[in-house]
Amino acid sequence: MRIEKTDEFEKKLRKLVRRNRKLKLLVDRKLGLLLMPEKPAGLRLHKIESAGIDLWSISINMNLRIMFTYAKESVILLIEIGSHDEVY
């Protein structure tokens, strides 16, 4: 399994990390957990059905979420990062 990012995701992540350098380490740690076969409860992983598209969400911290989809058999495509209100 590998992780890919949309251009929009990359842009938003860069903007967030610029304001908070420690956030990059936290995001990397959570994405590492996402790659594990057994997903830890701390990710708060849950499925979201939106217009017939299966999307998933994980929590980075109490305010920050990442929305993604399983794009191919072995690819996690990161689509959105932001607060709960921004992502949902």
VEXMIVO-302915 format. One record per atom (N, C-alpha, C): residue in one letter; y negated, x, z negated. Coordinates in Angstrom, 3 decimals, decimal comma. Layout:
N
+------+----------+----------+----------+
| code |       yy |       xx |       zz |
+------+----------+----------+----------+
|    A |        Y |        X |        Z |
...
+------+----------+----------+----------+
This chain:
88
+------+----------+----------+----------+
| code |       yy |       xx |       zz |
+------+----------+----------+----------+
|    M |    1,175 |    0,850 |    0,000 |
|    M |    0,000 |    0,000 |    0,000 |
|    M |   -1,239 |    0,896 |    0,000 |
|    R |   -2,245 |    0,489 |    0,785 |
|    R |   -3,496 |    1,241 |    0,816 |
|    R |   -4,671 |    0,269 |    0,819 |
|    I |   -5,834 |    0,794 |    0,485 |
|    I |   -7,034 |   -0,024 |    0,383 |
|    I |   -8,000 |    0,334 |    1,506 |
|    E |   -8,529 |   -0,694 |    2,165 |
|    E |   -9,589 |   -0,533 |    3,159 |
|    E |  -10,772 |   -1,368 |    2,706 |
|    K |  -11,963 |   -0,993 |    3,154 |
|    K |  -13,190 |   -1,677 |    2,742 |
|    K |  -13,974 |   -2,123 |    3,968 |
|    T |  -14,537 |   -3,315 |    3,890 |
|    T |  -15,434 |   -3,756 |    4,959 |
|    T |  -16,744 |   -2,972 |    4,833 |
|    D |  -17,496 |   -2,924 |    5,911 |
|    D |  -18,787 |   -2,234 |    5,885 |
|    D |  -19,719 |   -2,861 |    4,852 |
|    E |  -19,699 |   -4,172 |    4,764 |
|    E |  -20,553 |   -4,881 |    3,808 |
|    E |  -20,173 |   -4,527 |    2,367 |
|    F |  -18,871 |   -4,424 |    2,115 |
|    F |  -18,408 |   -4,039 |    0,780 |
|    F |  -18,913 |   -2,641 |    0,439 |
|    E |  -18,751 |   -1,704 |    1,366 |
|    E |  -19,197 |   -0,320 |    1,155 |
|    E |  -20,693 |   -0,270 |    0,832 |
|    K |  -21,473 |   -1,036 |    1,575 |
|    K |  -22,929 |   -1,059 |    1,395 |
|    K |  -23,287 |   -1,565 |   -0,009 |
|    K |  -22,670 |   -2,656 |   -0,430 |
|    K |  -22,956 |   -3,219 |   -1,753 |
|    K |  -22,476 |   -2,295 |   -2,864 |
|    L |  -21,321 |   -1,657 |   -2,672 |
|    L |  -20,807 |   -0,735 |   -3,684 |
|    L |  -21,753 |    0,455 |   -3,852 |
|    R |  -22,213 |    1,027 |   -2,751 |
|    R |  -23,164 |    2,146 |   -2,823 |
|    R |  -24,428 |    1,762 |   -3,592 |
|    K |  -24,921 |    0,565 |   -3,323 |
|    K |  -26,127 |    0,092 |   -4,000 |
|    K |  -25,883 |   -0,065 |   -5,505 |
|    L |  -24,749 |   -0,622 |   -5,882 |
|    L |  -24,419 |   -0,800 |   -7,296 |
|    L |  -24,234 |    0,539 |   -8,009 |
|    V |  -23,560 |    1,462 |   -7,354 |
|    V |  -23,253 |    2,761 |   -7,954 |
|    V |  -24,523 |    3,602 |   -8,121 |
|    R |  -25,458 |    3,432 |   -7,225 |
|    R |  -26,726 |    4,153 |   -7,326 |
|    R |  -27,435 |    3,846 |   -8,648 |
|    R |  -27,306 |    2,598 |   -9,078 |
|    R |  -27,938 |    2,176 |  -10,328 |
|    R |  -27,110 |    2,553 |  -11,553 |
|    N |  -25,807 |    2,738 |  -11,369 |
|    N |  -24,908 |    2,976 |  -12,502 |
|    N |  -23,753 |    3,877 |  -12,058 |
|    R |  -23,874 |    5,160 |  -12,272 |
|    R |  -22,878 |    6,130 |  -11,795 |
|    R |  -21,513 |    5,944 |  -12,449 |
|    K |  -21,480 |    5,504 |  -13,701 |
|    K |  -20,200 |    5,299 |  -14,383 |
|    K |  -19,413 |    4,142 |  -13,767 |
|    L |  -20,118 |    3,261 |  -13,091 |
|    L |  -19,474 |    2,117 |  -12,455 |
|    L |  -18,475 |    2,558 |  -11,391 |
|    K |  -18,778 |    3,608 |  -10,669 |
|    K |  -17,873 |    4,115 |   -9,627 |
|    K |  -16,520 |    4,493 |  -10,228 |
|    L |  -16,536 |    5,148 |  -11,378 |
|    L |  -15,287 |    5,518 |  -12,046 |
|    L |  -14,502 |    4,290 |  -12,463 |
|    L |  -15,194 |    3,267 |  -12,952 |
|    L |  -14,534 |    2,039 |  -13,374 |
|    L |  -13,923 |    1,299 |  -12,178 |
|    V |  -14,665 |    1,219 |  -11,081 |
|    V |  -14,157 |    0,570 |   -9,865 |
|    V |  -12,924 |    1,316 |   -9,362 |
|    D |  -12,993 |    2,641 |   -9,298 |
|    D |  -11,847 |    3,432 |   -8,838 |
|    D |  -10,626 |    3,222 |   -9,726 |
|    R |  -10,847 |    3,146 |  -11,026 |
|    R |   -9,739 |    2,926 |  -11,968 |
|    R |   -9,093 |    1,561 |  -11,742 |
|    K |   -9,916 |    0,523 |  -11,590 |
|    K |   -9,386 |   -0,830 |  -11,372 |
|    K |   -8,657 |   -0,937 |  -10,035 |
|    L |   -9,175 |   -0,267 |   -9,008 |
|    L |   -8,499 |   -0,301 |   -7,709 |
|    L |   -7,165 |    0,440 |   -7,784 |
|    G |   -7,098 |    1,493 |   -8,586 |
|    G |   -5,828 |    2,175 |   -8,810 |
|    G |   -4,818 |    1,251 |   -9,460 |
|    L |   -5,267 |    0,453 |  -10,421 |
|    L |   -4,376 |   -0,521 |  -11,062 |
|    L |   -3,915 |   -1,592 |  -10,075 |
|    L |   -4,791 |   -1,952 |   -9,156 |
|    L |   -4,447 |   -2,960 |   -8,145 |
|    L |   -3,312 |   -2,488 |   -7,244 |
|    L |   -3,215 |   -1,187 |   -7,050 |
|    L |   -2,160 |   -0,630 |   -6,200 |
|    L |   -0,796 |   -0,571 |   -6,889 |
|    M |   -0,776 |   -0,771 |   -8,201 |
|    M |    0,479 |   -0,702 |   -8,949 |
|    M |    1,366 |   -1,908 |   -8,613 |
|    P |    2,694 |   -1,697 |   -8,587 |
|    P |    3,597 |   -2,832 |   -8,302 |
|    P |    3,456 |   -3,960 |   -9,329 |
|    E |    3,344 |   -3,617 |  -10,584 |
|    E |    3,135 |   -4,610 |  -11,641 |
|    E |    1,649 |   -4,617 |  -11,984 |
|    K |    0,982 |   -5,709 |  -11,719 |
|    K |   -0,468 |   -5,792 |  -11,942 |
|    K |   -0,759 |   -6,062 |  -13,421 |
|    P |   -1,532 |   -5,190 |  -14,075 |
|    P |   -1,885 |   -5,406 |  -15,480 |
|    P |   -2,749 |   -6,656 |  -15,658 |
|    A |   -2,587 |   -7,327 |  -16,774 |
|    A |   -3,362 |   -8,538 |  -17,059 |
|    A |   -4,860 |   -8,254 |  -17,110 |
|    G |   -5,239 |   -7,035 |  -17,448 |
|    G |   -6,640 |   -6,670 |  -17,551 |
|    G |   -7,415 |   -6,790 |  -16,243 |
|    L |   -6,713 |   -6,853 |  -15,126 |
|    L |   -7,389 |   -7,030 |  -13,841 |
|    L |   -7,909 |   -8,456 |  -13,669 |
|    R |   -7,298 |   -9,380 |  -14,394 |
|    R |   -7,601 |  -10,809 |  -14,240 |
|    R |   -7,482 |  -11,220 |  -12,771 |
|    L |   -6,397 |  -10,792 |  -12,170 |
|    L |   -6,097 |  -11,075 |  -10,764 |
|    L |   -5,795 |  -12,559 |  -10,602 |
|    H |   -6,453 |  -13,188 |   -9,649 |
|    H |   -6,131 |  -14,581 |   -9,349 |
|    H |   -6,450 |  -14,909 |   -7,893 |
|    K |   -5,734 |  -15,888 |   -7,399 |
|    K |   -5,846 |  -16,300 |   -6,003 |
|    K |   -6,925 |  -17,368 |   -5,859 |
|    I |   -7,656 |  -17,285 |   -4,753 |
|    I |   -8,700 |  -18,251 |   -4,427 |
|    I |   -8,433 |  -18,746 |   -3,015 |
|    E |   -8,317 |  -20,041 |   -2,843 |
|    E |   -8,141 |  -20,574 |   -1,498 |
|    E |   -9,488 |  -21,057 |   -0,992 |
|    S |   -9,897 |  -20,491 |    0,135 |
|    S |  -11,198 |  -20,809 |    0,705 |
|    S |  -11,054 |  -21,036 |    2,196 |
|    A |  -11,250 |  -22,261 |    2,629 |
|    A |  -11,194 |  -22,611 |    4,056 |
|    A |   -9,899 |  -22,132 |    4,705 |
|    G |   -8,810 |  -22,278 |    3,992 |
|    G |   -7,513 |  -21,911 |    4,539 |
|    G |   -7,208 |  -20,423 |    4,515 |
|    I |   -8,103 |  -19,621 |    3,962 |
|    I |   -7,890 |  -18,179 |    3,876 |
|    I |   -7,507 |  -17,845 |    2,439 |
|    D |   -6,437 |  -17,089 |    2,282 |
|    D |   -6,022 |  -16,670 |    0,953 |
|    D |   -6,828 |  -15,461 |    0,522 |
|    L |   -7,694 |  -15,668 |   -0,445 |
|    L |   -8,483 |  -14,586 |   -1,016 |
|    L |   -8,024 |  -14,359 |   -2,439 |
|    W |   -8,251 |  -13,155 |   -2,926 |
|    W |   -7,891 |  -12,788 |   -4,285 |
|    W |   -9,098 |  -12,178 |   -4,952 |
|    S |   -9,120 |  -12,228 |   -6,266 |
|    S |  -10,234 |  -11,662 |   -7,018 |
|    S |   -9,703 |  -10,881 |   -8,213 |
|    I |  -10,394 |   -9,773 |   -8,512 |
|    I |  -10,134 |   -9,028 |   -9,745 |
|    I |  -11,462 |   -8,820 |  -10,456 |
|    S |  -11,384 |   -8,623 |  -11,754 |
|    S |  -12,576 |   -8,350 |  -12,553 |
|    S |  -12,685 |   -6,855 |  -12,789 |
|    I |  -13,858 |   -6,313 |  -12,549 |
|    I |  -14,130 |   -4,911 |  -12,839 |
|    I |  -14,617 |   -4,789 |  -14,281 |
|    N |  -15,511 |   -5,683 |  -14,674 |
|    N |  -15,957 |   -5,801 |  -16,060 |
|    N |  -16,317 |   -7,265 |  -16,278 |
|    M |  -17,000 |   -7,570 |  -17,347 |
|    M |  -17,303 |   -8,975 |  -17,637 |
|    M |  -18,221 |   -9,602 |  -16,587 |
|    N |  -18,983 |   -8,812 |  -15,866 |
|    N |  -19,938 |   -9,357 |  -14,899 |
|    N |  -19,563 |   -9,129 |  -13,436 |
|    L |  -18,772 |   -8,127 |  -13,153 |
|    L |  -18,543 |   -7,694 |  -11,775 |
|    L |  -17,161 |   -8,076 |  -11,276 |
|    R |  -17,109 |   -8,625 |  -10,060 |
|    R |  -15,853 |   -9,036 |   -9,434 |
|    R |  -15,706 |   -8,384 |   -8,065 |
|    I |  -14,456 |   -8,216 |   -7,652 |
|    I |  -14,151 |   -7,792 |   -6,284 |
|    I |  -13,270 |   -8,868 |   -5,667 |
|    M |  -13,647 |   -9,300 |   -4,466 |
|    M |  -12,838 |  -10,256 |   -3,717 |
|    M |  -12,182 |   -9,506 |   -2,571 |
|    F |  -10,900 |   -9,806 |   -2,344 |
|    F |  -10,149 |   -9,102 |   -1,308 |
|    F |   -9,091 |  -10,009 |   -0,716 |
|    T |   -8,466 |   -9,517 |    0,343 |
|    T |   -7,355 |  -10,217 |    0,957 |
|    T |   -6,287 |   -9,190 |    1,320 |
|    Y |   -5,076 |   -9,662 |    1,477 |
|    Y |   -4,006 |   -8,809 |    1,971 |
|    Y |   -4,048 |   -8,921 |    3,488 |
|    A |   -4,665 |   -7,939 |    4,138 |
|    A |   -4,944 |   -8,000 |    5,571 |
|    A |   -3,699 |   -7,812 |    6,418 |
|    K |   -2,879 |   -6,882 |    6,034 |
|    K |   -1,640 |   -6,592 |    6,746 |
|    K |   -0,576 |   -6,421 |    5,685 |
|    E |    0,611 |   -6,127 |    6,111 |
|    E |    1,723 |   -5,999 |    5,170 |
|    E |    1,427 |   -5,011 |    4,049 |
|    S |    0,747 |   -3,924 |    4,366 |
|    S |    0,524 |   -2,901 |    3,338 |
|    S |   -0,955 |   -2,519 |    3,185 |
|    V |   -1,862 |   -3,466 |    3,476 |
|    V |   -3,293 |   -3,177 |    3,393 |
|    V |   -4,001 |   -4,226 |    2,532 |
|    I |   -4,759 |   -3,732 |    1,569 |
|    I |   -5,651 |   -4,579 |    0,783 |
|    I |   -7,046 |   -4,358 |    1,347 |
|    L |   -7,670 |   -5,431 |    1,849 |
|    L |   -8,995 |   -5,333 |    2,451 |
|    L |  -10,036 |   -5,856 |    1,460 |
|    L |  -10,882 |   -4,954 |    0,974 |
|    L |  -11,938 |   -5,324 |    0,033 |
|    L |  -13,089 |   -5,946 |    0,817 |
|    I |  -13,456 |   -7,163 |    0,426 |
|    I |  -14,427 |   -7,933 |    1,196 |
|    I |  -15,781 |   -8,026 |    0,512 |
|    E |  -15,773 |   -8,275 |   -0,787 |
|    E |  -17,020 |   -8,571 |   -1,501 |
|    E |  -16,990 |   -7,970 |   -2,891 |
|    I |  -18,145 |   -7,528 |   -3,369 |
|    I |  -18,294 |   -7,056 |   -4,742 |
|    I |  -19,622 |   -7,578 |   -5,256 |
|    G |  -19,610 |   -8,077 |   -6,475 |
|    G |  -20,837 |   -8,590 |   -7,064 |
|    G |  -20,540 |   -9,381 |   -8,314 |
|    S |  -21,566 |  -10,052 |   -8,824 |
|    S |  -21,396 |  -10,885 |  -10,010 |
|    S |  -20,537 |  -12,097 |   -9,653 |
|    H |  -20,118 |  -12,814 |  -10,660 |
|    H |  -19,306 |  -14,008 |  -10,440 |
|    H |  -20,019 |  -14,974 |   -9,482 |
|    D |  -21,289 |  -15,215 |   -9,733 |
|    D |  -22,050 |  -16,145 |   -8,895 |
|    D |  -22,218 |  -15,642 |   -7,469 |
|    E |  -22,336 |  -14,339 |   -7,282 |
|    E |  -22,502 |  -13,768 |   -5,934 |
|    E |  -21,208 |  -13,831 |   -5,139 |
|    V |  -20,089 |  -13,639 |   -5,802 |
|    V |  -18,805 |  -13,537 |   -5,116 |
|    V |  -18,200 |  -14,912 |   -4,827 |
|    Y |  -18,351 |  -15,847 |   -5,754 |
|    Y |  -17,723 |  -17,165 |   -5,572 |
|    Y |  -18,606 |  -18,126 |   -4,874 |
+------+----------+----------+----------+
